[in-house]
Every structure is written in C-alpha cells, then in structure tokens.
C-alpha cells in the first residue's frame, strides 16, 4: 500500500514528475531528487499518540491488525499509542 503523493500545486506536480522520470533513468542524482521532493511535496502530517489510537479505534481494529496494515511490528503501534516512540517516515 503506497500513499498517494500530495503536491503543493499542479505546476509542482508536473515538475516533480519530470524530475522523477529523470531520476529513474539515471540522469538525476538522489540528492537533487530529494530537493525536488522537499520543494514540491506537501509535508507529512505527524500524528500524536492520541490521534493514532483514535484512528485505530475508529477503524475498529486491534493493534495487531493495525500493525499488519502498516507493515510494522505490533510493539511499534503499542509504543506509538503510549507516546514512547515516534512514528518513522517509512510507516
């Protein structure tokens, strides 16, 4: 499950797509692509421990099932909900 990219504008979406194509064929390096990501993509919203738990409960799933959906260990979900660990970008 991949998250759809959210762009700051239609123009930035077109620029980012072109940059992505150049990166995929090896005409752009990773560092330059990251700069395009930062300038074109909207920032990722961080969730608080309470928001993570509310989302899981709203979907009526256990921590184990929620972890399976996110492809992370169940212990990570438990720690996120207790505020003992912050969510990484991969999840």
C-alpha positions, 0 to 999 in steps of 0.5 A: 500500500503506497500513499498517494503523493500530495503536491503543493500545486499542479505546476509542482506536480508536473515538475516533480514528475519530470524530475522523477522520470529523470531520476529513474533513468539515471540522469538525476542524482538522489540528492537533487531528487530529494530537493525536488521532493522537499520543494514540491511535496506537501509535508507529512502530517505527524500524528500524536499518540492520541490521534493514532489510537483514535484512528485505530479505534475508529477503524475498529481494529486491534493493534495487531491488525493495525500493525499488519496494515502498516507493515510494522511490528505490533510493539511499534503501534503499542509504543506509538499509542503510549507516546514512547516512540515516534512514528518513522517516515517509512510507516 
